[in-house]
Structures are given as C-alpha cells and as structure tokens.
Amino acid sequence: MDRVLEKKKGLQKKHIPYVAGGAALLLILGWLIFGDHSSSLKVDSRTVTIETAHRGQFNDYVQVNGSVLPITTVQISPLESGNVDVKVVEEGAMVKKGDVIVKLANPQLNMEILTSEADLAYQENQLRDTRVSMEQEKLNLQQERLQTEIDVTRAKRKYEQYEALHRENLISNEEYLQAKEDYELSVQKKDLIYNRQEQDSIFRALQVDNMEISLESMKKNMELIRQRVDNLNVRANIDGELGLLDVVLGQYVASGTKVGQINDLSDYKIEAMIDEHYIDRVKPGLEGTFERQGKKFNLVVKTVFPEVRDGQFRTWCYLTGERPDNIRSGQTYNLNLELGQPTDAIIIPRGAFYQTTGGSWIFVVSPDGTKAYRRSVKLGRQNPRYYEVLDGLDDGEKVIVSSYETYGDNEVLLLK
C-alpha cells in the first residue's frame, strides 16, 4: 500500500546554490550603487609637495623684471646730405647741446651757394641801377615841370600884352588869337605835367617798395642757403651721453637719416615686460617698489603700451623719491607692482599643479595622510607666492601643489 510522502519545509540542500547566487548578486549591486569607483594611482609621498591652505593676508602684487633706460633718448640726424668727413666724438662721450659730433662734406652744395651768391649780387646791382634810373627820371621830370612853368609864365605875359594891343587895334586879330591859344596850350601842358609827375611819384614809390621787399626776401633766402653749410655739422640737440654713432668716414648720409642717438642721463626710467594676464589691471599711476643693496625704492607706472607681443606687453615706470646711488642704464631690477589693497582670504602657496589644472581643481590630502582626493576649487588672484582661494577649500586643509603631469585622469592618489 502506497504512503503519501510529506513535503519537507525550510532550506534544503538543493536551494543553497540559488541562495548563494542571489546573495552574491545583491553584493555586486550594492557595490555598484554605493561603492567607491574612483580610479586611483599609487604615488610615492616623498615625490610630492604638500602645503596647507590657511587664512591670511593676501597681498595683490605682481613681480616682474625691469631694465633701466635713460629718461629720454633723442635721435641724431643730419639736416643736410653729405659724405662723412670727420667724426669729432666717439660713442660713450658726454656732449653738450650744440656740440659738433660729425662733419659732412658736400661739394655740390658749395657750388649751389656760390651760384646763389652770384645771383644775389647780380640782383642787387640790377636794383641799384634801377634806382639810379628812377632818380634820373625823377630829375628829368622835375626839370620838364620847371620848363613848363616858365613857358606858361611867358605865354601868359605875351597874351596879356597882345590883348592890350588888340583892344587899341595895334595888332591884328590873328596875332591876338595865336597869343591866346599859345597861353591856353601851355596851361594844359602844365596840368598834364603835374598829373604825370603825381602818377610817376606813386608808381615809383610802389616800385621801390616792391624792389626793397624783393631784395630783403633774396637776402633772407641767401642767409638760409648759407646756413646749409653750417647744417653739414651734425650737432647734439641735448646734453647727454652719445650712446650710438653708426657712421664711418666717407659714408654718404642722406638728410633725416638716423646716424646716432643721445641718452639723457639726468634721470632714468624702467622698462618692464608684463604677462598679458595682467593687461587689464596694470594702468598708469600704479605704484610699485624694488630693492637695491638692502634699500627699498619707489616707482610709478607712467606708460602702458597696448600692443601684446609673445604674450607680454610693455610698460615704462618712473622713479619717485630717492634713486639708487649706482643706477646705470642697462641694469635689471626685480619690480613689485601693487595691483590692489591687501585682503583677508584663504591662500595656498604657488606650485606647478596650476599648469595642469588651470586652478579649476586640486588634490586634497585626507586627514590621515594616506590618500589625496581630486576636488573642484575656484582660484582668484595670484602673486609670486600665493594663490587666492575663492571656493572649495577650508582653513587647515592640506593640498598637493607639486606637478600633476604623471597623474593622468586618476581621481585618488594612494600616498605610500
């Protein structure tokens, strides 16, 4: 007789594989959801530089190298073309304004001057002859006027005599009329002579004035021509040091060509090349300092050139207050330009990490010092020593500031 077998309850041996598989699956899902999947890299702790972020005073300045230049540099150029005949002084010599530096020779100019002098002498003789002729004409006209006045007097006397005789019928009517006509004609001639003399006087006065103006103009022009000879002497236009003289004997030099320069050493300025990152913050009036032989000296930015070359722009800084005793053109100083007022902020020391991250993230060391985690940060201003931290770090946290070039995209560093 068959018996009904009772079904066993609870976990049986055949169920163990399924339970184990389910547990394993749950563990895997839990790790996928809650586990740390960050890529990591083992790093020798002796090869990294760890610094502490701390709250302190951030001094907003930039440090740049500056070269000392003369306060003014003036170009030397000849006013007249010619060949170099004599070099009176050499480079490096101190000169005064007006000193002859180079003498030029120009035979063609000498011929032009001789020709101009001959033309001037000819014109002067012509003017002199014209004046003599005018004076002679004036005398002749005065003589003619006197003669006409005598003729009028004689004609009038004859006319009056004939008029009296004609009334007594002692002369014919024809003789009387001729005497009257002769008198009237002489009066008309006299009026014509007077008008002619008046017009000639006005004309002569204008002619003489024009000739005198013309002669004066020619004399001034001649003076200018003679000055061209003196312009063959190239002179210093300021007091200073002859810093450059680029000519050789016999060389032809055109007028206006730069042949040298003079450095005004009465004062100095400092030329600094600054990274274009600061072009919006460096403006005229910005103050700065530099140290020399243990003393601090002040300066101010006077000129900012807008052109950027090779990632830098040029500025001129002028010294204010005391000058270094041994300042010389060509010296190099380390300048500190104050970009803003000191402020209280979280700061971290500068480091090579910035070249990789651009200041957008950094590795933060764990409290036990065994790991470093990648964290997003926001860095603001920078000076030669520190970065200003705007967000992402707290006072006292330690960060790696050395280079990140070998870390790749790893998010965790295992410090061993």
Protein Blocks (a to p, Z undefined) as FASTA:
>chain_A
ZZdddddedjdfklmmmmmmmmmmmmmmmmmmmmcfbdcddddfklpccddddddddddd
dddddddddfbdcddddfbdcddfbdfbaehiacdehiafbdcddfklmmmmmmmmmmmm
mmmmmmmmmmmmmmmmmmmmmmmmmmmmmmmmmmmmmmmmmmmmmmnopacfklmmmmmm
mmmmmmmmmmmmmmmmmmmmmmmmmmmmmmmmmmmmmmmmmmmmmmmmmmmpccdfbdcd
dfbdcddehiacdehiafbdcddfkbccddddddfklmmmmcghiacdddeehiacdddd
fbdcfbdgehiacdddddehjadfklcehiacdddddfbdcdddddddddfklmmnnopa
ccdddfkopaccddddddddddfkbccdfbhpaehiacdfbdfklnmmafbdcdZZ
